Amino acid sequence: QETLQRILKAHSPAKTQVSYSGQARTEYLSAKTIVSDIARILPWSLGLIILTLALTFRSVRGVLIPVVVVMFGIVWTFGFIGLTGIQLNMVTMVLAPLLISVGSAYIIHFMNQYYHEVNENPGMGTDLISRNTIEKIAIPMVVTALTTLAGFAALSTSPIPAVKEVGLFACFGIAAIILLSLSFVPALLTYLPLPKAKQVTAKPGIIDQFLTTIGNLVGKYSVKFIFFWVAVTVVAFVGMMNVTVNSQAKNFAEDSSIEMDLAFIQSSLAGTTTLRLVFSGKDAPEQLQTAQAMYGLQNLKQWLLQAEEENLLSQIEGLRVDKVYSAVEYLDLYRNGMDALKDEEVVSFFEESEKQGFPRFLSPDGDLLQMNIRMKTDGTSALLELREALDPQVMRLLPELAVQYTGSGVLSSESADNIATGQIQSLLTALGIIFVLLSAMFLSFRMGLIALYPNVVAIAAFFGTLGWLD
């Protein structure tokens, strides 16, 4: 594509508009954009974490140690990815900022407990301070880490390889940061001089005052708070009913060159989405090279283009079939019409078609025959509806042939469906694991449910917002 751009820039006439589009261009620009985004987002993530640490701990070690630990975790994770030989993709590219945001929480918990121990135990040695910190923080850190790991591990149930890889590598990175937080950090702090203990002031800070006020309100109006969050959950679940799955969402701004080219081509010429039908004989490969098969393809093409009358396709929202490519057009040209076609002529046509320079529709071994549909679709759901509508028509018009569907559009549609299915499966798996962990920690199923409820509210609010905002 870069070569194409250079050629167009150098040789296109001054007043000529050149537009090109398709899935290949979208994927190329998406990957390029995400790489540049990561290069910009990663420093911003680190900068915001550093600012948060500086405001929280107000010390050099309180900033440097968490940042070093998180960066170690990122380096270990990408080193592990390199050892596995797995290539980065548009999904796994988010791992670095993900580990910064999730992993930094654990080391912040540890450092907070460390400073608390320093203030509570003036005069105690560095080794005892580190040991006390581990004793106080290890169990809650490990339990929260296990629930986080469970959430990412549940992604391994997804049928999408890229989603599985995110779950696997996120688990590795978070586990690495936890391990470093509970071993490397206390060992390092043992050899550093203790920070000065902070004097406790009589007047609490703004954040303390705010949180205390919220805590008092929760205690005073607990029943109202419970009903409020139950109501939020109900409203969210209603919104979830409106969620749709679509893998052709807008990835670029309306005024970007790729979107403008796509809109121009689809409005002025034809759609850029393709669906490929691959036929095979149910009983023998020879069934592909018969007059009956060619007439069936011709009738299927007429049905797809709605040449005779509007049919079921006109009811599929967001679909417009523009062109259908098959062997029939070239057979018609080859023999100057389709009247009184005989099987021998079809066989002769396929033998001569390659010599004549016709596009290849029959595989070299004669086992597969293809038909290509070019269309405009507003989403993958329309493509899936088209495929469902095609099945009975293929059975009616080409009863002796079996059909399979492929092409970039089908892959996108199947991916969208698999993501939706995998999302549900991953969520249920994660919630189940977390419920077991929390119930075991508190030795109570009731406490496990109560502790799980905030996760359910958050998930429902996320999907409910998608539904309510369409």
GICORPE-V41440 format. One record per residue. N is the residue number from 1. RES is the residue in three letters. SS is DSSP state (hx for helix, st for strand, lp for the rest). PHI is phi in whole degrees, 0 to 359 (NA if undefined). Layout:
n res ss phi
N RES SS PHI
N RES SS PHI
This chain:
n res ss phi
1 GLN lp NA
2 GLU hx 295
3 THR hx 297
4 LEU hx 300
5 GLN hx 296
6 ARG hx 295
7 ILE hx 296
8 LEU hx 297
9 LYS hx 295
10 ALA hx 278
11 HIS hx 239
12 SER lp 291
13 PRO lp 301
14 ALA lp 302
15 LYS lp 254
16 THR lp 257
17 GLN lp 270
18 VAL lp 245
19 SER lp 235
20 TYR lp 216
21 SER lp 205
22 GLY lp 131
23 GLN hx 297
24 ALA hx 300
25 ARG hx 293
26 THR hx 298
27 GLU hx 295
28 TYR hx 298
29 LEU hx 290
30 SER hx 297
31 ALA hx 298
32 LYS hx 296
33 THR hx 294
34 ILE hx 294
35 VAL hx 299
36 SER hx 292
37 ASP hx 295
38 ILE hx 298
39 ALA hx 299
40 ARG hx 270
41 ILE hx 288
42 LEU hx 301
43 PRO hx 298
44 TRP hx 297
45 SER hx 300
46 LEU hx 298
47 GLY hx 298
48 LEU hx 292
49 ILE hx 296
50 ILE hx 298
51 LEU hx 297
52 THR hx 298
53 LEU hx 296
54 ALA hx 296
55 LEU hx 290
56 THR hx 280
57 PHE hx 260
58 ARG lp 52
59 SER lp 207
60 VAL hx 294
61 ARG hx 293
62 GLY hx 294
63 VAL hx 263
64 LEU hx 293
65 ILE hx 298
66 PRO hx 300
67 VAL hx 295
68 VAL hx 297
69 VAL hx 297
70 VAL hx 295
71 MET hx 294
72 PHE hx 302
73 GLY hx 299
74 ILE hx 293
75 VAL hx 298
76 TRP hx 301
77 THR hx 296
78 PHE hx 287
79 GLY hx 295
80 PHE hx 296
81 ILE hx 299
82 GLY hx 297
83 LEU hx 293
84 THR hx 286
85 GLY lp 80
86 ILE lp 280
87 GLN lp 277
88 LEU lp 291
89 ASN lp 225
90 MET lp 293
91 VAL lp 269
92 THR hx 288
93 MET hx 296
94 VAL hx 276
95 LEU hx 299
96 ALA hx 299
97 PRO hx 296
98 LEU hx 296
99 LEU hx 292
100 ILE hx 297
101 SER hx 287
102 VAL hx 280
103 GLY hx 292
104 SER hx 296
105 ALA hx 300
106 TYR hx 290
107 ILE hx 291
108 ILE hx 295
109 HIS hx 302
110 PHE hx 296
111 MET hx 295
112 ASN hx 298
113 GLN hx 294
114 TYR hx 298
115 TYR hx 295
116 HIS hx 297
117 GLU hx 295
118 VAL hx 298
119 ASN hx 289
120 GLU hx 279
121 ASN lp 231
122 PRO lp 296
123 GLY lp 89
124 MET lp 283
125 GLY lp 289
126 THR hx 297
127 ASP hx 293
128 LEU hx 290
129 ILE hx 299
130 SER hx 296
131 ARG hx 293
132 ASN hx 298
133 THR hx 298
134 ILE hx 297
135 GLU hx 298
136 LYS hx 280
137 ILE hx 255
138 ALA hx 300
139 ILE hx 296
140 PRO hx 299
141 MET hx 294
142 VAL hx 294
143 VAL hx 296
144 THR hx 295
145 ALA hx 296
146 LEU hx 297
147 THR hx 293
148 THR hx 295
149 LEU hx 299
150 ALA hx 298
151 GLY hx 298
152 PHE hx 286
153 ALA hx 297
154 ALA hx 297
155 LEU hx 294
156 SER hx 293
157 THR hx 278
158 SER lp 290
159 PRO lp 282
160 ILE lp 270
161 PRO hx 304
162 ALA hx 297
163 VAL hx 291
164 LYS hx 302
165 GLU hx 296
166 VAL hx 300
167 GLY hx 300
168 LEU hx 296
169 PHE hx 286
170 ALA hx 294
171 CYS hx 301
172 PHE hx 298
173 GLY hx 294
174 ILE hx 292
175 ALA hx 299
176 ALA hx 296
177 ILE hx 293
178 ILE hx 297
179 LEU hx 300
180 LEU hx 295
181 SER hx 295
182 LEU hx 263
183 SER lp 230
184 PHE hx 295
185 VAL hx 295
186 PRO hx 298
187 ALA hx 295
188 LEU hx 294
189 LEU hx 294
190 THR hx 297
191 TYR lp 263
192 LEU lp 258
193 PRO lp 297
194 LEU lp 293
195 PRO lp 289
196 LYS lp 291
197 ALA lp 291
198 LYS lp 280
199 GLN lp 282
200 VAL lp 285
201 THR lp 269
202 ALA lp 290
203 LYS lp 265
204 PRO lp 290
205 GLY lp 285
206 ILE hx 297
207 ILE hx 296
208 ASP hx 298
209 GLN hx 297
210 PHE hx 298
211 LEU hx 294
212 THR hx 295
213 THR hx 298
214 ILE hx 299
215 GLY hx 300
216 ASN hx 295
217 LEU hx 295
218 VAL hx 298
219 GLY hx 294
220 LYS hx 282
221 TYR lp 241
222 SER hx 300
223 VAL hx 297
224 LYS hx 295
225 PHE hx 296
226 ILE hx 299
227 PHE hx 296
228 PHE hx 299
229 TRP hx 288
230 VAL hx 296
231 ALA hx 297
232 VAL hx 301
233 THR hx 295
234 VAL hx 297
235 VAL hx 299
236 ALA hx 295
237 PHE hx 296
238 VAL hx 296
239 GLY hx 296
240 MET hx 298
241 MET lp 295
242 ASN lp 263
243 VAL lp 289
244 THR lp 243
245 VAL lp 251
246 ASN lp 206
247 SER lp 260
248 GLN lp 245
249 ALA lp 291
250 LYS lp 291
251 ASN lp 261
252 PHE lp 229
253 ALA lp 294
254 GLU lp 300
255 ASP lp 268
256 SER lp 286
257 SER hx 298
258 ILE hx 293
259 GLU hx 289
260 MET hx 293
261 ASP hx 296
262 LEU hx 298
263 ALA hx 297
264 PHE hx 295
265 ILE hx 295
266 GLN hx 290
267 SER hx 276
268 SER hx 263
269 LEU lp 239
270 ALA lp 204
271 GLY lp 294
272 THR lp 252
273 THR st 274
274 THR st 238
275 LEU st 230
276 ARG st 250
277 LEU st 260
278 VAL st 246
279 PHE st 260
280 SER st 218
281 GLY st 287
282 LYS lp 292
283 ASP lp 250
284 ALA lp 204
285 PRO hx 299
286 GLU hx 298
287 GLN hx 295
288 LEU hx 285
289 GLN lp 253
290 THR lp 234
291 ALA hx 297
292 GLN hx 298
293 ALA hx 295
294 MET hx 293
295 TYR hx 296
296 GLY hx 297
297 LEU hx 297
298 GLN hx 297
299 ASN hx 293
300 LEU hx 294
301 LYS hx 297
302 GLN hx 299
303 TRP hx 293
304 LEU hx 296
305 LEU lp 276
306 GLN lp 52
307 ALA lp 291
308 GLU lp 272
309 GLU lp 194
310 GLU lp 295
311 ASN lp 226
312 LEU hx 303
313 LEU hx 297
314 SER hx 294
315 GLN hx 270
316 ILE lp 277
317 GLU lp 291
318 GLY lp 80
319 LEU st 237
320 ARG st 217
321 VAL st 278
322 ASP st 257
323 LYS st 217
324 VAL st 231
325 TYR st 250
326 SER lp 208
327 ALA hx 291
328 VAL hx 298
329 GLU hx 300
330 TYR hx 282
331 LEU hx 294
332 ASP hx 299
333 LEU hx 292
334 TYR hx 296
335 ARG hx 248
336 ASN lp 59
337 GLY lp 127
338 MET lp 248
339 ASP lp 290
340 ALA lp 53
341 LEU lp 291
342 LYS lp 243
343 ASP hx 302
344 GLU hx 298
345 GLU hx 291
346 VAL hx 294
347 VAL hx 299
348 SER hx 296
349 PHE hx 299
350 PHE hx 293
351 GLU hx 292
352 GLU hx 269
353 SER hx 300
354 GLU lp 291
355 LYS lp 294
356 GLN lp 278
357 GLY lp 81
358 PHE lp 288
359 PRO lp 302
360 ARG lp 274
361 PHE lp 250
362 LEU st 254
363 SER lp 295
364 PRO lp 304
365 ASP lp 273
366 GLY lp 76
367 ASP lp 268
368 LEU lp 227
369 LEU st 229
370 GLN st 243
371 MET st 228
372 ASN st 248
373 ILE st 245
374 ARG st 248
375 MET st 209
376 LYS st 251
377 THR st 228
378 ASP lp 271
379 GLY lp 179
380 THR hx 289
381 SER hx 296
382 ALA hx 295
383 LEU hx 294
384 LEU hx 295
385 GLU hx 295
386 LEU hx 298
387 ARG hx 297
388 GLU hx 294
389 ALA hx 288
390 LEU hx 289
391 ASP hx 308
392 PRO hx 294
393 GLN hx 290
394 VAL hx 296
395 MET hx 297
396 ARG hx 282
397 LEU hx 269
398 LEU lp 229
399 PRO lp 296
400 GLU lp 272
401 LEU st 245
402 ALA st 259
403 VAL st 229
404 GLN st 232
405 TYR st 245
406 THR st 210
407 GLY lp 115
408 SER hx 299
409 GLY hx 296
410 VAL hx 295
411 LEU hx 299
412 SER hx 296
413 SER hx 295
414 GLU hx 296
415 SER hx 298
416 ALA hx 298
417 ASP hx 296
418 ASN hx 294
419 ILE hx 297
420 ALA hx 296
421 THR hx 297
422 GLY hx 295
423 GLN hx 299
424 ILE hx 297
425 GLN hx 296
426 SER hx 295
427 LEU hx 297
428 LEU hx 297
429 THR hx 297
430 ALA hx 297
431 LEU hx 297
432 GLY hx 297
433 ILE hx 296
434 ILE hx 296
435 PHE hx 299
436 VAL hx 296
437 LEU hx 296
438 LEU hx 292
439 SER hx 296
440 ALA hx 291
441 MET hx 295
442 PHE hx 267
443 LEU lp 56
444 SER lp 200
445 PHE hx 294
446 ARG hx 297
447 MET hx 293
448 GLY hx 298
449 LEU hx 294
450 ILE hx 297
451 ALA hx 291
452 LEU hx 281
453 TYR hx 303
454 PRO hx 303
455 ASN hx 295
456 VAL hx 296
457 VAL hx 299
458 ALA hx 296
459 ILE hx 296
460 ALA hx 298
461 ALA hx 296
462 PHE hx 297
463 PHE hx 290
464 GLY hx 297
465 THR hx 297
466 LEU hx 302
467 GLY hx 293
468 TRP hx 294
469 LEU lp 270
470 ASP lp 59
